[in-house]
Amino acid sequence: MRLFAGTPFDRPPVCERCGKLEEECACPPLPPPKSIVPPEKQTAKLTVEKRKKGKLVTAISGLSAAGNDLPALLTRLKSACGAGGALDGDTLEIQGDHRERLRMLLTTAGFKVRG
């Protein structure tokens, strides 16, 4: 018995679109990924929401997930605020009321900020 027998590493690679072996695949190449929309053309909307047990969350909406690297932006904002947060669809959520700090950080990154 081989080391990887019966695992995905034992099977030959197949095309994700047609299911044929990669050597036999005749699918056209995928189009290049969409380019990132520059921050100057986007407006971020800041709101503060009250959650369970009186917890405050600063929500940043209005940024498209297709034109941005939202997980990287969320990581940068969380570390600058010293707070936790999450990505909920197209909305970035930072724990606590950090509107002023986030407004400053987003404007220095080039985004237009509303709210």
C-alpha positions as CSV (number, residue, x, y, z in Angstrom):
1,M,0.0,0.0,0.0
2,R,1.3,3.4,-0.9
3,L,1.6,6.3,1.6
4,F,-1.2,8.4,0.1
5,A,-3.4,5.6,-1.3
6,G,-7.1,6.6,-1.2
7,T,-6.5,10.3,-0.4
8,P,-6.9,13.3,-2.7
9,F,-3.1,13.3,-3.1
10,D,-3.2,9.8,-4.7
11,R,-5.6,10.9,-7.5
12,P,-4.4,12.7,-10.7
13,P,-5.4,16.4,-10.9
14,V,-8.7,17.1,-12.7
15,C,-10.1,20.3,-14.1
16,E,-12.5,22.0,-11.7
17,R,-14.8,23.1,-14.6
18,C,-15.2,20.1,-16.8
19,G,-14.0,17.2,-14.5
20,K,-11.6,15.8,-17.0
21,L,-7.9,15.1,-16.4
22,E,-5.8,18.3,-16.7
23,E,-3.9,16.7,-19.6
24,E,-7.2,16.1,-21.5
25,C,-8.9,19.4,-20.5
26,A,-9.9,21.7,-23.4
27,C,-11.4,24.5,-21.3
28,P,-10.5,28.1,-22.3
29,P,-8.2,29.9,-19.8
30,L,-10.0,31.8,-17.0
31,P,-10.2,35.6,-17.5
32,P,-7.8,37.6,-15.4
33,P,-9.1,38.6,-11.9
34,K,-10.8,42.0,-11.6
35,S,-8.5,44.8,-10.7
36,I,-8.7,46.4,-7.3
37,V,-10.9,49.6,-7.3
38,P,-8.7,52.6,-6.1
39,P,-9.7,53.9,-2.7
40,E,-10.3,57.4,-4.1
41,K,-13.4,56.1,-5.9
42,Q,-15.0,54.4,-2.9
43,T,-16.9,55.8,0.1
44,A,-16.9,54.1,3.4
45,K,-19.9,54.6,5.7
46,L,-19.2,54.4,9.4
47,T,-22.0,53.5,11.8
48,V,-22.2,52.4,15.4
49,E,-24.5,49.5,16.3
50,K,-25.6,48.3,19.7
51,R,-25.5,44.6,20.2
52,K,-26.5,42.2,22.9
53,K,-25.8,43.2,26.5
54,G,-25.0,46.8,25.4
55,K,-21.9,46.0,23.4
56,L,-21.0,48.6,20.7
57,V,-19.7,47.6,17.3
58,T,-18.4,50.1,14.6
59,A,-19.6,48.9,11.2
60,I,-17.8,50.0,8.0
61,S,-20.0,49.4,4.9
62,G,-20.0,50.7,1.3
63,L,-16.8,48.9,0.3
64,S,-17.2,46.3,-2.4
65,A,-15.7,42.9,-1.7
66,A,-14.9,42.4,-5.4
67,G,-12.8,45.5,-5.7
68,N,-10.9,45.3,-2.3
69,D,-8.9,43.0,-0.2
70,L,-11.3,43.4,2.7
71,P,-9.6,40.7,5.0
72,A,-6.3,42.6,4.8
73,L,-8.0,45.9,5.4
74,L,-9.8,44.5,8.4
75,T,-6.6,43.1,9.9
76,R,-4.9,46.5,9.5
77,L,-7.8,48.4,11.1
78,K,-8.2,45.9,14.0
79,S,-4.5,46.2,14.9
80,A,-4.6,50.0,14.7
81,C,-7.6,50.1,17.0
82,G,-6.4,47.4,19.3
83,A,-9.8,45.6,19.1
84,G,-11.3,42.5,17.6
85,G,-13.6,42.4,14.7
86,A,-15.1,40.3,11.9
87,L,-16.0,40.4,8.2
88,D,-19.7,40.0,7.7
89,G,-20.3,39.9,3.9
90,D,-19.3,43.4,2.6
91,T,-19.4,44.9,6.1
92,L,-16.3,45.3,8.3
93,E,-17.1,45.1,12.1
94,I,-14.8,46.4,14.7
95,Q,-15.6,45.9,18.4
96,G,-16.2,49.1,20.3
97,D,-16.9,52.7,19.3
98,H,-13.8,53.7,17.2
99,R,-15.4,56.1,14.7
100,E,-12.9,58.9,15.0
101,R,-9.8,56.7,14.8
102,L,-11.3,54.7,11.9
103,R,-12.3,57.9,10.1
104,M,-8.6,59.1,10.4
105,L,-7.2,55.8,9.2
106,L,-9.5,55.4,6.3
107,T,-8.9,59.0,5.0
108,T,-5.2,58.5,5.2
109,A,-5.6,55.3,3.2
110,G,-7.4,57.4,0.6
111,F,-11.1,56.4,1.1
112,K,-13.9,58.9,1.3
113,V,-15.6,58.6,4.7
114,R,-19.2,59.3,5.5
115,G,-20.9,59.0,8.9
